[in-house]
Amino acid sequence: MSTIRSKLSTALLVCAALGGCASQPTPLYQWQGYQNNIDAYFRADQLSPDAQTQRMEDDLQKIRASGGAVPPGYYAHLGLLYGQQGKLDQFAQQMQAEKKQYPESETFMDFLLRNFKK
Amino acid sequence: MKLKNFFKLLAAATGFLVLAGCATQTPYDYTAYKESRPRSIVVLPPLNNTPEVPASYSVLSYATRPLAEAGYYVMPVTLVAEAFKENGMTQAADMHATSPDKLRKIFGADAALYITIGKYGTVYQVINSSTVVAADAKLVDLKTGKLLWQGSASASSEEGQNQQQGGLAAVLIAAIVKQVMATTLDQSHQVAGVATTRLLSAGAPNGLLYGPRSPNYGKD
């Protein structure tokens, strides 16, 4: 009983901290460390592309395991990391994955597939 | 006589205050926005009007989440920045000067978001110092070149934890604060996250409208 009560009060506290329980919007996507990974990419001096790729792959497993949706640009950013390490097959594969999940990205993904071949 | 003048002044001042208090925000005219109904947005690397070099990419790294949660497809920001570089552009001003037509051809986005950073960093004062980030944004239709929306937001390290913020922005901001507390302490970057999330979350008064991937699309 006391554990139930403490759980309940924790839940209430969390709700209160979030600014009231009423109609709290449910996030559309699972983000994991995606924003931090974008930041790490732009800072460029903190994590090697290989370590960044590993983080993105690990998070992708977590997103899939949780049944959540992969956010816009996730596959494409992962593909960019592979491309910068010369792994062009994986680059192309991720661009296709982005296009498949988000048809809105088609024009840009095709542009990238045409121009970043080298 | 002097006292009478004083009362006159006081009355005038009070009247002014009351009027200022009553003045409600003019509702934003969303006509062009609702006609355009953009599905996808390309966020250009922000124009940085501050001396802080990291400001532009700090703000940019936070832009995707609120826009995606608002229901838009957001062109991958790192690849957008790389595509500009491949075309010989490294300055945000040059990127912002690219024609809407060219942006649409390369990125295939329905709209472009132009962010300008006005303040970024710590202001040192005698008694207290505070970290402030302020930015404004314009959403432009890439087919017609029409302005669909513009807004501005700021955040400060001194505003306190109990700042009232409703809806989606509150959830996203709570996530930023939690994540940053768990990692490194880069206060400017954290405050930039709060300011960017306020600027780009849908559902706020005069804010961005929800996009087609949101269940709230068309209801605002």
Interface residues (C-beta under 8 A of the other chain):
Chain A: A17 L18 G19 Q24 P25 P27 L28 Y29 W31 Y34 Q35 N36 I38 D39 Y41 F42 R43 P71 P72 G73 A76 H77 L80 E98 Y102 E104 S105 E106 T107 F108 F111 L112 N115 F116
Chain B: R39 S40 P54 Y57 S58 L60 S61 Y62 T64 R65 A68 E69 G71 Y72 Y73 V74 M75 P76 V77 T78 L79 V80 A81 E82 A83 E86 K105 I106 F107 G108 A109 Q164 Q165 G166 G167 L168 A170 V171 A174 A175 Q179 T183 H189 G193 G203 R213 S214 N216
